[in-house]
């Protein structure tokens, strides 16, 4: 073997039922190329072409723009095969071949070069195409599109420099759509576009091969773009992965009324219903459907005669068969792009279909029933981050409200917000904690930050596969798309629907499940969990090892938690019971007590109230474990805040406002997060701990006397030194045992601690000697490990995310390298001192899928999260368990990768 | 061998030149007992007696008050030997034996039982003693003292119940001192004291052996007292160590004008001058000298005929010989108690003498010269914590001031403060940050918290070995004792000196080196470092491995640091240069800049100023390394604070006050310690980092051009993620390299980071790839590891210390178990990634001796502390190095233990 023969191929041909690649070669061919090869091999009609391997990208990047010497001959050979198959030649003035060039990495990412279509056209071949097609208008339009795309994407001329003359030409011609422009205006536009490129200091290459190599270089260059590089750094994708380049013969959906282009899903991506779903446009090219420029028609019969099924029944039937084959082959919902050229169907792409949470759940369960996949695969296929949308509220139909307009039901759910018209406004108000609905003609990738910040998205144009719809579904966010009734004023200050004007800042409500746009705020109610959802959750419970509990402070939360499948309460914050109006007065009296006896009196006034709360929670939980945390926040949180009116508070306390003011000042802290709080309160005011322990003990006895089991776990917060816990545990044990003796009752209870300080982590062995359980308070732990105040990080967090300093907000996704390392250390040290130590987590991270997976790997016993996140945690826990169990695990990982 | 014969002795006899123990048996006999045995063995006159071993204490504590069966026969046997030697019998009505009982652990500690003297007296033996001594007044006074001490110490009757009738009796008799009371009043007092004990519900045992066993039990019980237990927990002394009990035949210094009692030091404990030093009282018993009730006379000739040397020349000469022998034997300054009974000298105790820092240094150096000890021992013997007092200011004699009175120069140094009259007041004001001078008639162990809080202590009574003097010297605190001229008003509101009245809150200044009490505040100046000090420091530099640098922000600090022996600057805080009046305006302009260009203009205005500062510091340091930290504090620290007048600031900035107010509000942070500060500033405003890097580079070039070497180390603060450092280092490197290119200069510089966040510790390997050095910022690291704000901990820190939750304030003494563990981890990870990583510490802990020792053990390269702490750090570093090097190390450890 020589060195040359060791080198693998650089170019992989596909066409006419034969392909050099297959779907297993995703790393080398990218997702798009691998699937084009796979489809070709299956005998599905795919225009012939070839894929340049990702290895070429790596050479290109490392060499500063050089290609391997073998590349050009391999490309020439593949080109020759393509020309032969299509009976056309690149640059031929009679029957010119046109190709598309597209990027295609193993994982799709932002910042990569868009498609360039119609490569091969120039001032001469355009005339040949006009003659050959018998349609000069089509040929000129194709050339115009090439100039526009190539100018923008390859030559870097700003997009709007082309859009402005195009809009002017349509206005001059008095037409609405590009496709209505005649030959004359198109010819003028071609000249103008060439001039625009020239004025931009660039040259449009007339030689087709120069066009081709320019486009190939642009794809590879885009791999190194700042945006793509940042994205890879954030996601931990190696730069050496590289992108492939797909070069494919053009087919045209814009050759007349017998041509069309469209997008199809093998099942409804919104509902999961098992029927062909999609949209198409007659006489349109390429991105017209996805870009949302014209509102497309449905593929399936809709009764008004515009559907593909009605207009091209043969093509429809062929497409349905292809869809069926692809879904059975890939065993998952497929998202296809197709073009009909003069009645002939061509498939341009297939990939795993993005879907709503509802569709993910329904299709997964149905595919198990159909025997397509097994249960582990089904569980692995559902995105836990998206699942939560299923649990989101929907419009309360019993409320009265005014439907302003109806658009397409693009992404389910319901949400209200103040209307804004730009992504920046949405981001700004969203960050300020406002609820906003982003209203746009159509959206583009530049709007992502605003879509993220918005509660819901409304667009005037575009279909259910438009950018807005696809992105919103991915985000699990409510979206109404293509609502043609709304008219957005040019100055972006309002939109009108008939006579009604909705101004910036007015409230509207969207129902993404029906497409309704509603004036004002409408009451919502939680979604009913469907049968498939319960089925998936049962499978999850079978697979997972981690327990899942909920954070719940009230009986209502406790009941909701059980409804969502929680196995206990991992965190019951007693201070939330103190903020009630009646109670806060008692708390304030406690703070203002001039004597120990007055303090004790105020505290004793709180006891029956706490006892009642605890009893109700014990009843709701019916024997499931309940972890109650002692009072945690600094006392000044119970006093009025700056700007509040002090006089009524002072009057209620029987002190002067100046006395009240001076107490507020005395209790104020420079860094309250690091101040007099947590067990430091219980150490300095043991009477508070005594009262809370007594209330817990009494409530447990009361409920046990009713025949309801009680599993009480008392949790001491903010322990940094083992002796803190020892002292507090002694008080708790003494008081509860006193109560049990008084009642003549027996009660098994445990005492443990929050681990939320780095010192607790590194001395966890000492602490475990005093603790029967640990519960990681990852919110506070993240704050102290990073030295980062959650309340203050807003000033620089975005910069940190943009600069890829933090891969994600560490308060949302657990930082494994730092916080995680301390957690692992604490688990290890803790279990070394007490092998049966129970270990859980009760920070916000307990409901974050990646963090749940970490908790599984770190050997925790359970996670605890807000009730609405419980199903997410159950799913994430199941996936984590599957991920480590061999084949099933690998399958899950592959499924998740393919779905990216 | 039988089990019984394996058991060690419980009782160790000493007397008449023979002893069963020696000084090597400190653990078993306690410090006092071991030394009594040693002295006896040396043939020094010691009243015979015996020591009950510490093992008995352990049995007593563990069994709840039982003694080993063998104890009583052993005590009886020792008692018999004592009676035989002294020719007296315990309880004998003719020639009664009297004994003292004293506690004595290996380490002395607060909360232990005081001495009980004169045990053996009762209603009958007192008459025998009267006859036998021929001095009924003496006998009655001895009995009165026994009742008082036994009643207080053993029976728990409050002290003042006895003091009140005693004072009344003196008033009735018209006398000042106890010793002036006649037989009649004493007989009445004896009756009254017995009645007081009875009324207190207790009985004074008339049977001498009952007295003895009661006193022994009291000693053991005091071992378990709350105060002693807390002290042990804080100091990490095991409870099983136990205390011994010393029972010793009484000798009397109060048998007339040929009797006396006193305290002597083998060298002056204040100056270290090698001459016998001490005080005594004629016709006095036991604690009279130490308690400061009467002002004693000097031992050495003082010219007025009151000295021991003049009044009892033979005894003086004998004492001087004993002192000489003891010092040569123990090879250290000895602190002795002696009694002269009818002309005969008895030694009652010897121990290592507590001394001032000056005395410690001088005596150590002189003892090396005398061949008594080697240099390692000399270095090991000096308390680093105390050393700092040597560097403290003294009175500026060129200032004009009014000397109000002169007392005894009890502890050197000079300090000013507001007068307070109780320890509680001192503690309260001291904690509030006020400077106070505690003025007391005399002090007692109950006053310790006030003495700790005070700048200086002034007493009206007591000598240079009084409680106040001894404690103040131990604390390294200025003290003037026995200032008889001052008259403290009974209501504790003021003191008067002649016609001058000094009220509570008035300022006075004390000079503890001369005994002067000065009205008002007097300027002070730093002490001149003497020859012996330099010698010791040179020895330290020879022994230590750790480098010692200083934290210095100004050229003045830098020069001072070099004066104190700093080898470089470990922390130069650039923000301190920003607070200057002229500069803060530029900083504020930077904050208020409406545009990038305005911000850059403001920042560029700061650059020449910073460049000048840096250049002056480089010049001062002459080639020694200088670590400059980038801007660290949150920007709002540069804006006016609450309550400041905003209008001038607003006018200076050219903004409205409401604009200023809103910017202040916008920049305010919930937890500034965890906010937008440190490298987060440099990441979000790279222009600040650029300016600082340019100023450093230009300053270095300027100074290098003058022929002065520059060793620049640039330090990035608050790094939690390696990429933060990578990004900032890239900016620094680019800018400095630009400057060097412009100047055509060469400069070796390094870039490193503060390690002050837990996340930095656990990801130190990643960070070390970007850092050439680490410097632990232990102030902030302690805050984040404990989740404890230094500014807010005051509310509960005292409780935490009292409850022994923290063994010490973690901001003063590095927490080894938590913070230390993370430091060790960071060092290990850091060096694993970069073996030549330089590692130092620049928090306050860098000047704390225990923390310096930890830094040595943790393998750090250097510590950096405030200039005044540099000598402390040099000494502590030397001791740490000696401690780990075999024999020398053991010797150091032993010396330190013996000195406790």
Interface residues (C-beta under 8 A of the other chain):
Chain A: X669 X670 X671 X672 X673 X674 X675 X676 X678 X680 X683 X684 X718 X720 X721 X723 X724 X727 X756 X757 X758 X759 X762 X763 X766 X780 X783 X784 X785 X786 X787 X788 X789 X791 X792 X793 X795 X796 X799 X800 X803 X804 X805 X806 X815 X817 X818 X819 X821 X822
Chain B: X669 X670 X671 X672 X673 X674 X675 X676 X678 X680 X683 X684 X718 X720 X721 X723 X724 X727 X756 X757 X758 X759 X762 X763 X766 X780 X783 X784 X785 X786 X787 X788 X789 X791 X792 X793 X795 X796 X799 X800 X803 X804 X805 X806 X815 X817 X818 X819 X821 X822
